[in-house]
Amino acid sequence: MSIIFYAVSEKSSTVSESGSCAGTGSGEQTAAARVELQKVSEASSWLPIANIIAQALIFISSCCNPFIYYLSSPNFREFSALFLTLL
């Protein structure tokens, strides 16, 4: 992400006095590129939080599955009773 930001900031820093950017077009295009970069940057800042939430949901699901199986499946109930007596 920082490489993209560096590339856009380098191109936008070469704006001439007429308002055009060297090799990229008008100053409006450069401003639009900065806005798009900011949107991508803000969206990617939520990725770690989304990852933490996803991991928590996976963990909770893994913890609840044996209880759900025990309540819904007679075969699992029999196997778990047998397994617990062998412990």
matplotlib code that plots the C-alpha trace (Angstrom):
import matplotlib.pyplot as plt

x = [0.0, 2.8, 4.4, 1.1, 0.9, 4.6, 4.0, 0.9, 2.5, 5.6, 3.5, 1.4, 4.4, 5.6, 2.7, 3.7, 2.6, -0.1, -1.8, -1.0, 1.0, 4.0, 2.9, -0.5, -2.8, -4.6, -4.5, -8.1, -6.9, -4.2, -6.7, -9.1, -6.2, -5.5, -9.1, -9.2, -6.0, -7.5, -10.6, -8.5, -6.3, -9.3, -10.9, -7.7, -7.5, -10.6, -9.0, -7.3, -10.5, -12.5, -9.9, -10.2, -14.0, -13.8, -11.4, -13.6, -16.6, -14.7, -13.6, -17.1, -18.5, -15.9, -16.8, -20.6, -20.5, -20.1, -23.1, -25.2, -24.3, -25.1, -28.6, -29.4, -27.8, -28.6, -25.6, -23.3, -25.0, -24.3, -20.7, -20.0, -21.4, -19.2, -16.2, -16.7, -17.0, -13.7, -11.9]
y = [0.0, 2.4, 1.8, 2.9, 6.0, 6.8, 6.5, 8.7, 11.3, 11.5, 12.0, 14.6, 16.5, 17.2, 19.5, 22.4, 26.0, 25.5, 22.9, 19.9, 17.0, 15.6, 12.5, 12.0, 14.7, 17.5, 18.5, 17.3, 13.8, 14.0, 15.1, 12.3, 9.9, 11.2, 10.8, 7.2, 6.4, 7.8, 5.6, 2.5, 3.4, 3.9, 0.7, -1.3, 0.1, -2.0, -5.2, -6.1, -5.5, -7.6, -10.4, -10.4, -10.5, -13.4, -15.3, -14.8, -16.1, -19.2, -19.9, -19.5, -21.8, -24.4, -24.3, -24.6, -27.3, -30.3, -29.1, -28.6, -32.0, -33.6, -32.1, -32.8, -36.3, -39.5, -41.2, -38.4, -38.7, -42.4, -42.0, -39.2, -41.2, -44.2, -41.9, -40.3, -43.6, -44.7, -41.7]
z = [0.0, 0.8, -2.6, -4.3, -2.1, -2.8, -6.6, -6.6, -4.3, -6.5, -9.6, -7.9, -6.6, -10.1, -10.9, -13.2, -12.8, -15.4, -13.2, -15.2, -13.9, -15.7, -17.5, -15.8, -17.2, -15.5, -11.9, -11.5, -12.5, -9.8, -7.2, -8.2, -7.9, -4.4, -3.4, -4.8, -2.9, 0.3, -0.2, -0.7, 2.3, 4.6, 3.4, 4.0, 7.6, 8.4, 7.2, 10.5, 12.5, 10.0, 10.4, 14.2, 14.0, 11.5, 13.7, 16.7, 14.8, 13.6, 17.2, 18.6, 15.8, 16.6, 20.3, 19.7, 17.1, 19.5, 21.5, 18.4, 17.1, 20.5, 20.5, 16.9, 16.2, 18.0, 16.5, 17.8, 21.2, 21.4, 20.2, 22.6, 25.5, 24.6, 24.1, 27.5, 29.3, 27.8, 29.2]

ax = plt.figure().add_subplot(projection="3d")
ax.plot(x, y, z, "-o")
ax.set_aspect("equal")
plt.show()
